[in-house]
């Protein structure tokens, strides 16, 4: 979903495109296995049927892959990966032999969008979940995808999988994730894609005010945002933090300070990075190539920075 801006307000503020496909894969679907959605847009939970399409560059898609790994859904929901650099036709399967996804048989994710809605004219985004039986997009509703992995697919979680969206914490989690989305996850884009000084400064101020709050929250020795429990909130914050120094600090002008200069957030981010399912899904090369090559209005030269050195992510944090 990276860079899917579709317009600006009169104040030069970035406006994110909404999600077009919002069906869900749910245990309460009244459709039988192999069938399409029921009248409420609920598809049946069916291992091996659905394919998650992501880019290693995209923080919104990265969330889904981390949650899939943490919950042990790798053998239940297959994974397709698009090239980090898009052309005018959108996300491409050029990393695969012959430039086609080996399961869906398509060269561009846009083909699945058109198969679902021939009149679709918006930006094609990742993550998207595609039904391998019909080639139709089930959902590109990235906030709901990960919550459904945690709840609707519970029968297929690995033994000992974390409860990423525990019922007793949902009210607090929802409020926390809303603030993190507004000021941090989307806040870096609001700064980077602003076209007026006032819009940029408002986003910048909100971003660093929220990071300061999170830095203080972690200063009491807690391992995760909710204490000792790894949750969906940690996944959502991590995908922005891991890109911060490599991209957002410079490319999006979020330069009050670097992540490495916020000691509690830096230690927290490293702890997550060194946890299976997090750092092993990070590709700094693809992240940097996407942002610095794709956003030609921000970086017209297309030059990709060599740094920063990622070795610091492996600095010990104590008991992981």
RAVEN-V130589 format. One record per pair of residues at least 24 apart in sequence whose ideal C-beta (glycine too) atoms are under 10 Angstrom apart, sorted by the first residue. I is the first residue (numbers start at 0). J is the second residue. D is the distance in whole Angstrom. If there is no record, write none. Layout:
i:I j:J d:D
i:I j:J d:D
This chain:
i:0 j:54 d:9
i:0 j:57 d:6
i:0 j:58 d:8
i:0 j:59 d:4
i:0 j:60 d:7
i:0 j:122 d:8
i:0 j:123 d:10
i:0 j:124 d:4
i:0 j:125 d:6
i:0 j:126 d:8
i:0 j:127 d:9
i:0 j:139 d:8
i:0 j:141 d:6
i:0 j:188 d:10
i:1 j:54 d:7
i:1 j:56 d:6
i:1 j:57 d:5
i:1 j:58 d:7
i:1 j:59 d:7
i:1 j:60 d:8
i:1 j:61 d:10
i:1 j:83 d:9
i:1 j:85 d:9
i:1 j:90 d:10
i:1 j:124 d:8
i:1 j:125 d:8
i:1 j:188 d:8
i:1 j:242 d:10
i:1 j:246 d:10
i:1 j:286 d:9
i:1 j:289 d:6
i:1 j:290 d:7
i:1 j:293 d:7
i:1 j:294 d:9
i:2 j:56 d:10
i:2 j:57 d:9
i:2 j:85 d:9
i:2 j:122 d:8
i:2 j:124 d:10
i:2 j:188 d:8
i:2 j:191 d:9
i:2 j:192 d:8
i:2 j:289 d:8
i:2 j:290 d:8
i:2 j:293 d:6
i:2 j:294 d:6
i:2 j:296 d:10
i:2 j:297 d:9
i:3 j:57 d:10
i:3 j:59 d:9
i:3 j:121 d:8
i:3 j:122 d:4
i:3 j:123 d:9
i:3 j:124 d:5
i:3 j:125 d:10
i:3 j:188 d:9
i:4 j:122 d:8
i:4 j:188 d:7
i:4 j:189 d:10
i:4 j:191 d:10
i:4 j:192 d:5
i:4 j:194 d:10
i:5 j:121 d:7
i:5 j:122 d:7
i:7 j:192 d:8
i:7 j:193 d:8
i:7 j:194 d:6
i:7 j:195 d:8
i:7 j:198 d:8
i:8 j:194 d:10
i:8 j:195 d:9
i:8 j:198 d:8
i:9 j:195 d:9
i:10 j:193 d:9
i:10 j:194 d:9
i:10 j:195 d:6
i:10 j:197 d:6
i:10 j:198 d:5
i:10 j:201 d:9
i:11 j:192 d:9
i:11 j:193 d:6
i:11 j:194 d:4
i:11 j:195 d:3
i:11 j:196 d:8
i:11 j:197 d:7
i:11 j:198 d:4
i:11 j:199 d:8
i:12 j:189 d:7
i:12 j:192 d:9
i:12 j:193 d:6
i:12 j:194 d:8
i:12 j:195 d:8
i:12 j:197 d:9
i:12 j:198 d:4
i:12 j:199 d:9
i:12 j:201 d:8
i:12 j:202 d:8
i:13 j:185 d:8
i:13 j:186 d:10
i:13 j:188 d:6
i:13 j:189 d:5
i:13 j:190 d:8
i:13 j:191 d:8
i:13 j:192 d:4
i:13 j:193 d:6
i:13 j:194 d:8
i:13 j:198 d:7
i:13 j:199 d:9
i:13 j:202 d:8
i:14 j:189 d:9
i:14 j:192 d:9
i:15 j:59 d:10
i:15 j:185 d:6
i:15 j:188 d:7
i:15 j:189 d:9
i:15 j:192 d:9
i:16 j:121 d:6
i:16 j:122 d:6
i:16 j:124 d:7
i:17 j:121 d:8
i:17 j:139 d:10
i:17 j:140 d:9
i:18 j:121 d:10
i:18 j:124 d:8
i:18 j:127 d:10
i:18 j:138 d:8
i:18 j:139 d:5
i:18 j:140 d:4
i:18 j:141 d:7
i:18 j:142 d:8
i:18 j:143 d:8
i:18 j:144 d:10
i:19 j:112 d:8
i:19 j:115 d:9
i:19 j:116 d:7
i:19 j:119 d:6
i:19 j:120 d:10
i:19 j:121 d:6
i:19 j:122 d:9
i:19 j:123 d:9
i:19 j:124 d:8
i:19 j:127 d:10
i:19 j:136 d:8
i:19 j:138 d:9
i:19 j:139 d:6
i:19 j:140 d:9
i:20 j:111 d:10
i:20 j:112 d:8
i:20 j:115 d:7
i:20 j:116 d:8
i:20 j:119 d:9
i:20 j:124 d:9
i:20 j:127 d:7
i:20 j:128 d:9
i:20 j:129 d:10
i:20 j:135 d:9
i:20 j:136 d:5
i:20 j:137 d:7
i:20 j:138 d:5
i:20 j:139 d:5
i:20 j:140 d:7
i:21 j:137 d:9
i:21 j:138 d:6
i:21 j:139 d:8
i:21 j:140 d:5
i:21 j:143 d:7
i:22 j:115 d:10
i:22 j:128 d:9
i:22 j:130 d:9
i:22 j:135 d:9
i:22 j:136 d:9
i:22 j:137 d:5
i:22 j:138 d:5
i:22 j:139 d:10
i:22 j:140 d:8
i:22 j:143 d:10
i:23 j:128 d:10
i:23 j:137 d:8
i:23 j:138 d:6
i:23 j:140 d:8
i:23 j:143 d:6
i:23 j:144 d:9
i:23 j:146 d:9
i:23 j:147 d:6
i:23 j:151 d:7
i:24 j:48 d:9
i:24 j:49 d:6
i:24 j:76 d:9
i:24 j:128 d:7
i:24 j:130 d:9
i:24 j:137 d:6
i:24 j:138 d:8
i:24 j:143 d:10
i:24 j:144 d:9
i:24 j:147 d:6
i:24 j:148 d:9
i:24 j:151 d:6
i:24 j:152 d:8
i:25 j:147 d:7
i:25 j:150 d:9
i:25 j:151 d:5
i:25 j:152 d:10
i:26 j:147 d:9
i:26 j:150 d:8
i:26 j:151 d:5
i:26 j:152 d:8
i:26 j:153 d:8
i:26 j:154 d:8
i:27 j:151 d:8
i:28 j:151 d:9
i:33 j:132 d:7
i:34 j:132 d:9
i:35 j:130 d:8
i:35 j:132 d:9
i:35 j:133 d:7
i:35 j:135 d:8
i:35 j:137 d:9
i:36 j:130 d:9
i:36 j:135 d:9
i:36 j:137 d:8
i:40 j:137 d:9
i:40 j:138 d:9
i:41 j:151 d:9
i:42 j:128 d:9
i:42 j:130 d:7
i:42 j:135 d:10
i:42 j:137 d:6
i:42 j:138 d:9
i:42 j:151 d:10
i:44 j:75 d:9
i:44 j:147 d:9
i:44 j:151 d:6
i:44 j:152 d:6
i:44 j:153 d:9
i:44 j:154 d:7
i:44 j:155 d:8
i:45 j:75 d:9
i:45 j:76 d:10
i:45 j:130 d:9
i:45 j:132 d:9
i:46 j:72 d:9
i:46 j:74 d:8
i:46 j:75 d:4
i:46 j:76 d:8
i:46 j:77 d:10
i:46 j:152 d:9
i:46 j:154 d:9
i:46 j:155 d:6
i:47 j:74 d:8
i:47 j:75 d:7
i:47 j:76 d:8
i:47 j:77 d:7
i:47 j:131 d:8
i:48 j:75 d:9
i:48 j:76 d:9
i:48 j:77 d:9
i:48 j:128 d:10
i:48 j:129 d:10
i:48 j:130 d:7
i:48 j:131 d:6
i:48 j:132 d:6
i:48 j:133 d:10
i:48 j:137 d:10
i:49 j:75 d:9
i:49 j:76 d:5
i:49 j:77 d:7
i:49 j:128 d:5
i:49 j:129 d:7
i:49 j:130 d:6
i:49 j:131 d:7
i:49 j:132 d:9
i:49 j:137 d:7
i:49 j:138 d:9
i:49 j:152 d:10
i:50 j:76 d:7
i:50 j:77 d:5
i:50 j:78 d:7
i:50 j:79 d:5
i:50 j:100 d:8
i:50 j:102 d:6
i:50 j:103 d:6
i:50 j:111 d:9
i:50 j:127 d:9
i:50 j:128 d:7
i:50 j:129 d:5
i:50 j:130 d:8
i:50 j:131 d:5
i:50 j:134 d:10
i:50 j:137 d:10
i:51 j:76 d:5
i:51 j:77 d:7
i:51 j:78 d:5
i:51 j:79 d:7
i:51 j:80 d:10
i:51 j:125 d:9
i:51 j:126 d:6
i:51 j:127 d:8
i:51 j:128 d:6
i:51 j:129 d:8
i:51 j:144 d:8
i:51 j:148 d:9
i:52 j:77 d:10
i:52 j:78 d:8
i:52 j:79 d:5
i:52 j:80 d:8
i:52 j:81 d:6
i:52 j:90 d:8
i:52 j:92 d:9
i:52 j:100 d:8
i:52 j:102 d:10
i:52 j:103 d:8
i:52 j:105 d:10
i:52 j:108 d:6
i:52 j:111 d:8
i:52 j:123 d:10
i:52 j:124 d:10
i:52 j:125 d:6
i:52 j:126 d:6
i:52 j:127 d:5
i:52 j:128 d:7
i:52 j:129 d:6
i:52 j:136 d:9
i:52 j:139 d:9
i:53 j:78 d:7
i:53 j:79 d:8
i:53 j:80 d:6
i:53 j:81 d:7
i:53 j:90 d:9
i:53 j:125 d:5
i:53 j:126 d:5
i:53 j:127 d:8
i:53 j:280 d:9
i:54 j:80 d:7
i:54 j:81 d:5
i:54 j:82 d:8
i:54 j:83 d:6
i:54 j:84 d:10
i:54 j:85 d:9
i:54 j:90 d:7
i:54 j:91 d:10
i:54 j:94 d:10
i:54 j:108 d:9
i:54 j:124 d:10
i:54 j:125 d:5
i:54 j:126 d:9
i:54 j:282 d:10
i:54 j:285 d:7
i:54 j:286 d:9
i:54 j:289 d:7
i:55 j:80 d:7
i:55 j:81 d:9
i:55 j:82 d:10
i:55 j:83 d:6
i:55 j:94 d:9
i:55 j:125 d:10
i:55 j:280 d:8
i:55 j:281 d:8
i:55 j:282 d:4
i:55 j:283 d:9
i:55 j:284 d:9
i:55 j:285 d:4
i:55 j:286 d:7
i:55 j:288 d:10
i:55 j:289 d:8
i:56 j:81 d:9
i:56 j:82 d:9
i:56 j:83 d:4
i:56 j:84 d:8
i:56 j:85 d:10
i:56 j:125 d:9
i:56 j:242 d:9
i:56 j:246 d:9
i:56 j:282 d:8
i:56 j:283 d:10
i:56 j:284 d:9
i:56 j:285 d:5
i:56 j:286 d:5
i:56 j:287 d:8
i:56 j:288 d:7
i:56 j:289 d:3
i:56 j:290 d:7
i:56 j:292 d:10
i:56 j:293 d:8
i:57 j:81 d:9
i:57 j:83 d:8
i:57 j:90 d:9
i:57 j:124 d:8
i:57 j:125 d:5
i:57 j:126 d:8
i:57 j:141 d:9
i:57 j:238 d:9
i:57 j:242 d:10
i:57 j:285 d:10
i:57 j:286 d:9
i:57 j:289 d:7
i:57 j:290 d:10
i:58 j:141 d:10
i:58 j:184 d:7
i:58 j:187 d:9
i:58 j:188 d:10
i:58 j:235 d:9
i:58 j:237 d:9
i:58 j:238 d:4
i:58 j:239 d:6
i:58 j:240 d:10
i:58 j:241 d:8
i:58 j:242 d:6
i:58 j:246 d:10
i:58 j:247 d:10
i:58 j:286 d:9
i:59 j:124 d:8
i:59 j:125 d:7
i:59 j:126 d:6
i:59 j:139 d:9
i:59 j:141 d:4
i:59 j:142 d:9
i:59 j:144 d:9
i:59 j:145 d:10
i:59 j:184 d:8
i:59 j:185 d:10
i:59 j:235 d:9
i:59 j:238 d:8
i:60 j:90 d:10
i:60 j:124 d:8
i:60 j:125 d:4
i:60 j:126 d:4
i:60 j:127 d:8
i:60 j:139 d:10
i:60 j:141 d:7
i:60 j:144 d:9
i:60 j:238 d:9
i:61 j:125 d:9
i:61 j:126 d:9
i:61 j:234 d:9
i:61 j:235 d:10
i:61 j:237 d:8
i:61 j:238 d:5
i:61 j:239 d:10
i:61 j:241 d:8
i:61 j:242 d:9
i:61 j:277 d:9
i:61 j:280 d:7
i:61 j:281 d:8
i:61 j:282 d:10
i:61 j:286 d:9
i:62 j:126 d:8
i:62 j:141 d:7
i:62 j:142 d:9
i:62 j:144 d:8
i:62 j:145 d:5
i:62 j:148 d:10
i:62 j:184 d:9
i:62 j:231 d:8
i:62 j:234 d:5
i:62 j:235 d:6
i:62 j:237 d:9
i:62 j:238 d:5
i:62 j:239 d:10
i:63 j:125 d:9
i:63 j:126 d:4
i:63 j:127 d:10
i:63 j:128 d:8
i:63 j:141 d:7
i:63 j:144 d:5
i:63 j:145 d:6
i:63 j:147 d:10
i:63 j:148 d:7
i:63 j:234 d:9
i:63 j:238 d:10
i:64 j:126 d:8
i:64 j:145 d:10
i:64 j:234 d:10
i:64 j:238 d:10
i:64 j:276 d:9
i:64 j:280 d:5
i:65 j:145 d:8
i:65 j:148 d:10
i:65 j:163 d:10
i:65 j:231 d:10
i:65 j:233 d:9
i:65 j:234 d:5
i:65 j:235 d:10
i:65 j:237 d:7
i:65 j:238 d:7
i:65 j:271 d:9
i:65 j:274 d:10
i:65 j:276 d:6
i:65 j:277 d:6
i:65 j:278 d:10
i:65 j:279 d:10
i:65 j:280 d:6
i:65 j:281 d:9
i:66 j:144 d:8
i:66 j:145 d:4
i:66 j:146 d:9
i:66 j:147 d:10
i:66 j:148 d:5
i:66 j:149 d:7
i:66 j:152 d:10
i:66 j:160 d:10
i:66 j:161 d:10
i:66 j:163 d:6
i:66 j:164 d:10
i:66 j:231 d:7
i:66 j:234 d:6
i:66 j:235 d:10
i:66 j:276 d:8
i:67 j:126 d:10
i:67 j:144 d:9
i:67 j:145 d:9
i:67 j:148 d:6
i:67 j:152 d:9
i:67 j:276 d:8
i:67 j:280 d:9
i:68 j:157 d:10
i:68 j:275 d:7
i:68 j:276 d:4
i:68 j:277 d:8
i:68 j:279 d:8
i:68 j:280 d:6
i:69 j:145 d:10
i:69 j:148 d:9
i:69 j:149 d:9
i:69 j:156 d:9
i:69 j:157 d:9
i:69 j:160 d:7
i:69 j:161 d:6
i:69 j:163 d:7
i:69 j:229 d:8
i:69 j:231 d:10
i:69 j:233 d:10
i:69 j:234 d:8
i:69 j:274 d:9
i:69 j:275 d:8
i:69 j:276 d:4
i:69 j:277 d:8
i:70 j:145 d:10
i:70 j:148 d:6
i:70 j:149 d:7
i:70 j:152 d:7
i:70 j:153 d:9
i:70 j:155 d:8
i:70 j:156 d:5
i:70 j:157 d:7
i:70 j:160 d:5
i:70 j:161 d:8
i:70 j:162 d:10
i:70 j:163 d:7
i:70 j:276 d:9
i:71 j:152 d:10
i:71 j:155 d:8
i:71 j:156 d:6
i:71 j:157 d:3
i:71 j:158 d:8
i:71 j:159 d:9
i:71 j:160 d:6
i:71 j:276 d:9
i:72 j:148 d:6
i:72 j:149 d:10
i:72 j:152 d:6
i:72 j:155 d:6
i:72 j:156 d:7
i:72 j:157 d:8
i:72 j:160 d:9
i:73 j:157 d:9
i:73 j:276 d:10
i:74 j:155 d:9
i:74 j:157 d:10
i:75 j:148 d:10
i:75 j:152 d:7
i:75 j:154 d:10
i:75 j:155 d:5
i:75 j:156 d:9
i:75 j:157 d:10
i:76 j:128 d:8
i:76 j:144 d:10
i:76 j:148 d:8
i:76 j:152 d:8
i:76 j:155 d:9
i:77 j:101 d:10
i:77 j:102 d:6
i:77 j:103 d:10
i:77 j:129 d:10
i:77 j:131 d:8
i:78 j:102 d:10
i:78 j:126 d:10
i:79 j:103 d:7
i:79 j:105 d:9
i:79 j:108 d:9
i:79 j:111 d:10
i:79 j:125 d:10
i:79 j:127 d:9
i:79 j:129 d:8
i:79 j:131 d:10
i:80 j:125 d:9
i:80 j:282 d:10
i:80 j:285 d:9
i:81 j:107 d:9
i:81 j:108 d:6
i:81 j:123 d:10
i:81 j:125 d:6
i:81 j:127 d:10
i:82 j:285 d:9
i:82 j:288 d:9
i:82 j:289 d:9
i:83 j:282 d:8
i:83 j:284 d:8
i:83 j:285 d:4
i:83 j:286 d:7
i:83 j:287 d:9
i:83 j:288 d:5
i:83 j:289 d:4
i:83 j:290 d:9
i:83 j:292 d:8
i:83 j:293 d:8
i:84 j:285 d:9
i:84 j:288 d:6
i:84 j:289 d:6
i:84 j:291 d:10
i:84 j:292 d:5
i:84 j:293 d:6
i:84 j:301 d:10
i:85 j:122 d:10
i:85 j:123 d:9
i:85 j:289 d:8
i:85 j:292 d:9
i:85 j:293 d:6
i:86 j:293 d:9
i:88 j:123 d:9
i:89 j:122 d:7
i:89 j:123 d:4
i:89 j:124 d:9
i:89 j:125 d:10
i:90 j:122 d:10
i:90 j:123 d:6
i:90 j:124 d:8
i:90 j:125 d:6
i:90 j:127 d:9
i:94 j:285 d:9
i:100 j:129 d:9
i:100 j:131 d:10
i:102 j:129 d:9
i:102 j:131 d:6
i:102 j:134 d:10
i:103 j:129 d:6
i:103 j:130 d:10
i:103 j:131 d:7
i:103 j:134 d:6
i:104 j:131 d:10
i:104 j:134 d:8
i:105 j:129 d:9
i:105 j:134 d:7
i:108 j:136 d:9
i:108 j:139 d:9
i:110 j:134 d:8
i:111 j:135 d:7
i:111 j:136 d:5
i:111 j:137 d:10
i:111 j:139 d:10
i:112 j:136 d:6
i:112 j:139 d:8
i:115 j:139 d:10
i:141 j:235 d:10
i:142 j:176 d:8
i:142 j:177 d:10
i:142 j:180 d:8
i:142 j:184 d:10
i:142 j:231 d:9
i:142 j:235 d:9
i:145 j:231 d:6
i:145 j:234 d:7
i:145 j:235 d:8
i:146 j:172 d:10
i:146 j:173 d:10
i:146 j:176 d:10
i:146 j:231 d:7
i:148 j:231 d:9
i:149 j:230 d:9
i:149 j:231 d:7
i:149 j:234 d:10
i:161 j:223 d:10
i:161 j:228 d:8
i:161 j:229 d:5
i:161 j:230 d:8
i:161 j:231 d:10
i:161 j:233 d:10
i:161 j:276 d:10
i:162 j:228 d:8
i:162 j:229 d:9
i:162 j:230 d:8
i:162 j:231 d:10
i:163 j:228 d:9
i:163 j:229 d:7
i:163 j:230 d:5
i:163 j:231 d:5
i:163 j:232 d:9
i:163 j:233 d:8
i:163 j:234 d:7
i:164 j:230 d:7
i:164 j:231 d:5
i:164 j:232 d:9
i:165 j:225 d:9
i:165 j:228 d:7
i:165 j:230 d:7
i:165 j:231 d:9
i:167 j:228 d:10
i:168 j:225 d:6
i:168 j:226 d:10
i:168 j:228 d:7
i:168 j:230 d:7
i:168 j:231 d:10
i:168 j:232 d:9
i:169 j:230 d:10
i:169 j:231 d:10
i:171 j:224 d:10
i:171 j:225 d:7
i:171 j:230 d:10
i:171 j:232 d:9
i:172 j:224 d:9
i:172 j:225 d:7
i:172 j:228 d:10
i:172 j:230 d:6
i:172 j:231 d:6
i:172 j:232 d:6
i:172 j:235 d:10
i:173 j:231 d:10
i:173 j:232 d:9
i:174 j:232 d:10
i:175 j:213 d:9
i:175 j:216 d:9
i:175 j:224 d:6
i:175 j:225 d:8
i:175 j:230 d:9
i:175 j:231 d:10
i:175 j:232 d:5
i:175 j:235 d:9
i:175 j:236 d:9
i:176 j:224 d:9
i:176 j:230 d:9
i:176 j:231 d:7
i:176 j:232 d:5
i:176 j:234 d:10
i:176 j:235 d:6
i:176 j:236 d:9
i:178 j:205 d:10
i:178 j:209 d:6
i:178 j:212 d:8
i:178 j:213 d:9
i:178 j:232 d:10
i:179 j:209 d:7
i:179 j:210 d:10
i:179 j:212 d:10
i:179 j:213 d:8
i:179 j:224 d:8
i:179 j:232 d:7
i:179 j:233 d:10
i:179 j:235 d:6
i:179 j:236 d:5
i:179 j:239 d:8
i:180 j:235 d:7
i:180 j:236 d:10
i:180 j:239 d:10
i:181 j:205 d:8
i:181 j:206 d:10
i:181 j:209 d:8
i:182 j:206 d:6
i:182 j:207 d:9
i:182 j:208 d:7
i:182 j:209 d:4
i:182 j:210 d:8
i:182 j:212 d:9
i:182 j:213 d:9
i:183 j:207 d:10
i:183 j:209 d:5
i:183 j:210 d:7
i:183 j:212 d:10
i:183 j:213 d:8
i:183 j:235 d:9
i:183 j:236 d:7
i:183 j:239 d:5
i:183 j:240 d:8
i:183 j:243 d:9
i:183 j:247 d:10
i:183 j:253 d:10
i:184 j:235 d:6
i:184 j:236 d:8
i:184 j:238 d:8
i:184 j:239 d:5
i:185 j:239 d:9
i:186 j:210 d:9
i:186 j:239 d:8
i:186 j:247 d:9
i:186 j:251 d:10
i:186 j:253 d:8
i:187 j:239 d:6
i:187 j:242 d:8
i:187 j:243 d:8
i:187 j:246 d:8
i:187 j:247 d:4
i:187 j:248 d:9
i:187 j:250 d:9
i:187 j:251 d:5
i:187 j:252 d:9
i:187 j:253 d:6
i:188 j:239 d:10
i:188 j:247 d:9
i:188 j:251 d:7
i:189 j:251 d:9
i:190 j:247 d:8
i:190 j:251 d:5
i:190 j:252 d:6
i:190 j:253 d:5
i:190 j:254 d:10
i:191 j:246 d:9
i:191 j:247 d:7
i:191 j:250 d:7
i:191 j:251 d:3
i:191 j:252 d:7
i:191 j:253 d:7
i:191 j:290 d:9
i:191 j:294 d:8
i:191 j:297 d:7
i:192 j:251 d:8
i:192 j:294 d:9
i:192 j:296 d:9
i:192 j:297 d:8
i:193 j:251 d:9
i:193 j:252 d:9
i:194 j:296 d:10
i:199 j:251 d:9
i:199 j:252 d:7
i:199 j:253 d:10
i:202 j:251 d:9
i:202 j:252 d:10
i:202 j:253 d:9
i:203 j:251 d:9
i:203 j:252 d:7
i:203 j:253 d:7
i:203 j:254 d:9
i:203 j:255 d:7
i:204 j:255 d:9
i:206 j:239 d:10
i:206 j:243 d:10
i:206 j:247 d:9
i:206 j:251 d:9
i:206 j:253 d:6
i:206 j:255 d:8
i:207 j:253 d:8
i:207 j:254 d:10
i:207 j:255 d:5
i:207 j:256 d:8
i:207 j:261 d:10
i:209 j:236 d:10
i:210 j:236 d:10
i:210 j:239 d:10
i:210 j:240 d:9
i:210 j:243 d:9
i:210 j:253 d:9
i:210 j:255 d:9
i:210 j:256 d:9
i:210 j:258 d:9
i:210 j:261 d:6
i:210 j:264 d:7
i:211 j:255 d:10
i:211 j:261 d:8
i:211 j:264 d:10
i:213 j:240 d:9
i:213 j:261 d:9
i:213 j:263 d:8
i:213 j:264 d:6
i:213 j:267 d:8
i:214 j:261 d:5
i:214 j:262 d:8
i:214 j:263 d:5
i:214 j:264 d:5
i:214 j:265 d:9
i:214 j:267 d:9
i:215 j:263 d:8
i:215 j:264 d:10
i:216 j:263 d:8
i:216 j:264 d:9
i:216 j:267 d:10
i:217 j:261 d:9
i:217 j:262 d:9
i:217 j:263 d:4
i:217 j:264 d:6
i:217 j:265 d:10
i:217 j:266 d:8
i:217 j:267 d:5
i:217 j:268 d:10
i:218 j:262 d:9
i:218 j:263 d:5
i:218 j:264 d:10
i:219 j:263 d:9
i:220 j:263 d:9
i:221 j:263 d:9
i:221 j:267 d:9
i:222 j:266 d:10
i:222 j:267 d:8
i:222 j:270 d:7
i:222 j:271 d:9
i:222 j:316 d:9
i:222 j:317 d:10
i:222 j:318 d:9
i:222 j:319 d:9
i:223 j:267 d:8
i:223 j:270 d:8
i:223 j:271 d:8
i:224 j:267 d:8
i:229 j:270 d:10
i:229 j:271 d:8
i:229 j:274 d:8
i:229 j:276 d:10
i:229 j:277 d:10
i:233 j:267 d:8
i:233 j:268 d:10
i:233 j:270 d:10
i:233 j:271 d:6
i:233 j:274 d:9
i:233 j:277 d:9
i:234 j:271 d:8
i:234 j:276 d:9
i:234 j:277 d:8
i:236 j:264 d:9
i:236 j:267 d:8
i:236 j:268 d:8
i:236 j:271 d:9
i:237 j:267 d:9
i:237 j:268 d:6
i:237 j:270 d:10
i:237 j:271 d:5
i:237 j:272 d:8
i:237 j:274 d:9
i:237 j:277 d:6
i:237 j:278 d:10
i:237 j:281 d:9
i:238 j:271 d:10
i:238 j:277 d:9
i:238 j:280 d:9
i:238 j:281 d:9
i:239 j:268 d:10
i:240 j:264 d:7
i:240 j:265 d:9
i:240 j:267 d:8
i:240 j:268 d:4
i:240 j:269 d:10
i:240 j:271 d:8
i:240 j:272 d:9
i:241 j:268 d:7
i:241 j:269 d:10
i:241 j:271 d:8
i:241 j:272 d:7
i:241 j:277 d:8
i:241 j:278 d:8
i:241 j:280 d:10
i:241 j:281 d:6
i:241 j:283 d:8
i:241 j:286 d:8
i:241 j:309 d:10
i:241 j:312 d:8
i:242 j:281 d:9
i:242 j:283 d:9
i:242 j:286 d:6
i:242 j:287 d:9
i:242 j:289 d:10
i:242 j:290 d:8
i:243 j:268 d:8
i:244 j:268 d:10
i:244 j:283 d:10
i:244 j:306 d:9
i:244 j:307 d:5
i:244 j:309 d:9
i:244 j:311 d:9
i:244 j:312 d:10
i:245 j:281 d:10
i:245 j:283 d:6
i:245 j:284 d:10
i:245 j:286 d:6
i:245 j:287 d:6
i:245 j:290 d:8
i:245 j:291 d:10
i:245 j:304 d:8
i:245 j:306 d:8
i:245 j:307 d:6
i:245 j:309 d:8
i:246 j:283 d:9
i:246 j:286 d:6
i:246 j:287 d:6
i:246 j:289 d:9
i:246 j:290 d:5
i:246 j:291 d:8
i:246 j:294 d:10
i:246 j:304 d:9
i:247 j:290 d:9
i:248 j:307 d:9
i:249 j:290 d:10
i:249 j:291 d:9
i:249 j:298 d:10
i:249 j:304 d:7
i:249 j:306 d:10
i:249 j:307 d:10
i:250 j:287 d:9
i:250 j:290 d:5
i:250 j:291 d:6
i:250 j:294 d:7
i:250 j:297 d:6
i:250 j:298 d:7
i:250 j:304 d:9
i:251 j:290 d:8
i:251 j:294 d:9
i:251 j:297 d:8
i:252 j:297 d:9
i:257 j:307 d:8
i:258 j:307 d:10
i:258 j:311 d:10
i:259 j:307 d:8
i:259 j:311 d:7
i:259 j:312 d:10
i:259 j:314 d:10
i:265 j:311 d:9
i:265 j:312 d:10
i:265 j:314 d:9
i:265 j:316 d:9
i:266 j:314 d:9
i:266 j:315 d:10
i:266 j:316 d:5
i:266 j:317 d:8
i:267 j:316 d:8
i:268 j:312 d:8
i:268 j:316 d:9
i:269 j:311 d:8
i:269 j:312 d:6
i:269 j:313 d:8
i:269 j:314 d:6
i:269 j:315 d:8
i:269 j:316 d:5
i:269 j:317 d:10
i:269 j:319 d:9
i:270 j:315 d:10
i:270 j:316 d:5
i:270 j:317 d:8
i:270 j:318 d:9
i:270 j:319 d:6
i:271 j:312 d:10
i:271 j:316 d:9
i:271 j:319 d:9
i:272 j:309 d:9
i:272 j:311 d:10
i:272 j:312 d:5
i:272 j:313 d:8
i:272 j:314 d:10
i:272 j:316 d:9
i:272 j:319 d:10
i:273 j:312 d:8
i:273 j:313 d:7
i:273 j:314 d:9
i:273 j:315 d:8
i:273 j:316 d:7
i:273 j:319 d:5
i:274 j:319 d:6
i:275 j:319 d:10
i:277 j:312 d:10
i:278 j:309 d:9
i:278 j:312 d:7
i:278 j:313 d:8
i:281 j:309 d:8
i:281 j:312 d:8
i:283 j:307 d:9
i:283 j:308 d:10
i:283 j:309 d:5
i:283 j:312 d:9
i:284 j:309 d:9
